[in-house]
């Protein structure tokens, strides 16, 4: 499907990264990622008269490890960056320094050929972004959020009206910003307001041993902190991994995120798993400064998702059974999902 892949890569560079002729564009990746994607993105940038550069380095054992010095230097001197490593470096000094230098970064961690063709090349990107704008606005207005599922999830938290809600539409309109692929909004709730039970039934990553779950993991939270982990083998793997990091902040919620990509599937690749339609994802550990939260930096970060939840904003139902049902979202939901 080389033609379809090039079309998706060209759309990525032209319509998302907004690359202009003459711009210095860095594409960096690790050895675990799909190098064909890297090559097609570089070819698309070259076709648009930009100056693409590719850097590949060894796959690290964990996320958020500082990249090799040549990568750091190249990031600082680039106008546009597409970040592809499976072991992403989002919360590193190198990443933040590149943003301070004015780089625009498109975060496509772990993207493979199928994902690029399906999630970028074959989606009504405009309609998806319109839904995201409306969902972000509803989230900004919500004071209290409640999430429940038939498996036992029952979690409540409060939003801080002074904290931003980010629609991650993937379009790099200004200098000094990073955005992941569209189909997600993210925000940081009031950390000490997060109380209840999360039954994780989608994915957990990292650690590498997990990914798409075979059986649910139950998390009990008090004031935004995991105080108990229950379940089978996968729960024990998560518990051991969190302990091995040696950082108390790894037990705290860093952000909440909605997924609303109509073509996203649960595959064990976080960039796609986080965007499964009408699912909720929570990040634990390192917290990006952009969220304006209290948690800050940590030694690592992990994400995990709840599929098909019932989600209430101030007791008004927003989504249920994998669809958006709120009156401001219903028609867009039908347009995207039929």
Residue, then its C-alpha position, 0 to 999 in steps of 0.5 A: x500500500x505504498x501509494x496510500x502510505x505516501x498520501x497519508x505521510x504527505x497529509x501528515x507533513x502538509x496538513x498537520x505539521x504545516x511544513x513550509x518550504x525551506x524549513x529544517x525538519x527533523x524526524x527522529x525514531x528508535x529501532x523499535x519503531x517502523x522505519x518505513x514511516x520515517x522514510x515516507x515522512x522524509x520523502x513528503x517533506x522533501x516533496x514540499x521543499x523542506x529540508x528533512x533530516x533523519x536520526x535513528x538511535x537505540x531503543x531505551x528500556x523505558x520512556x522519558x530517558x534523555x536521548x543521545x546528545x546528537x538528537x538533543x542538538x538536532x532538536x534545538x536547531x530544527x523548525x519542525x520535529x516529528x517524534x516517532x520513538x516507541x520509547x517516547x521522550x515527551x517529559x525530558x529536558x531535551x524535549x522541553x529545551x527544543x520547545x523553548x527554542x521555538x520548535x513545533x513538535x508532532x508527537x507520533x510515538x510508535x506509529x506504524x504504516x497501518x496506523x498512518x494510513x488508517x488514522x491520518x489518511x482515511x479519517x474525516x479529520x475535520x469532523x473529528x476535530x470539530x467533535x474534539x473542540x466541542x468536547x473540550x469546551x464541555x470539559x472546561x465547563x464541567x465542575x465535577x466528573x463521574x466515571x462508572x462502568x459495569x465492571x466496577x469503575x466508580x471514580x469522581x474528581x473535580x476540575x480546576x477552571x484555571x487549568x487548560x483543557x488541551x484538544x490534541x488535534x495534531x495541527x502545529x499552528x504556532x512555534x514552541x508547541x507539541x501536539x500528538x495525533x488528533x482524536x484526544x483531549x487531555x487535562x489535569x483534574x484537581x489531584x487531591x479530589x480524585x477518589x474511588x475505583x478505576x477498573x482498567x479494562x483497555x491497556x496499560x503501557x508501560x511496562x512492556x510486559x503489559x499493553x492490551x489487557x487480558x483481564x481487568x486491573x482494579x485501582x483504588x485511589x485516595x486523593x489522587x493516589x493509587x493506594x491498592x492494586x487488585x487483580x491477577x498476574x497483570x495487576x502484579x506486574x503493574x504493581x512490581x513495575x511501579x515499585x521498581x521505579x522508586x518514585x512516589x509520584x508514579x502512583x499519582x494521576x497526572x492527567x485524564x484524557x478522552x479518546x474520540x478517533x473513529x478508526x482507532x483500535x485497541x492494538x497494544x500501541x499507546x498512540x492508538x490505544x489512547x484514542x479508542x472512541x469514547x474511552x477514558x485514559x489516565x496518565x500516572x507519574x510525570x506531568x507536563x508543565x503545560x497542564x499547570x498541575x501540582x505533580x510536576x516531573x517524575x522518573x517515568x510515566x504510564x498510561x491506562x484506559x477504561x473502555x465503554x464508560x458512562x461519563x457524567x459532567x455535573x450529573x449530565x451524561x456525556x458518553x455511554x457504551x462507546x458513543x457520545x450521547x450529549x446533545x452537543x455531540x450526538x450528531x457529530x458522533x453519528x457522522x463519525x461512527x454511523 
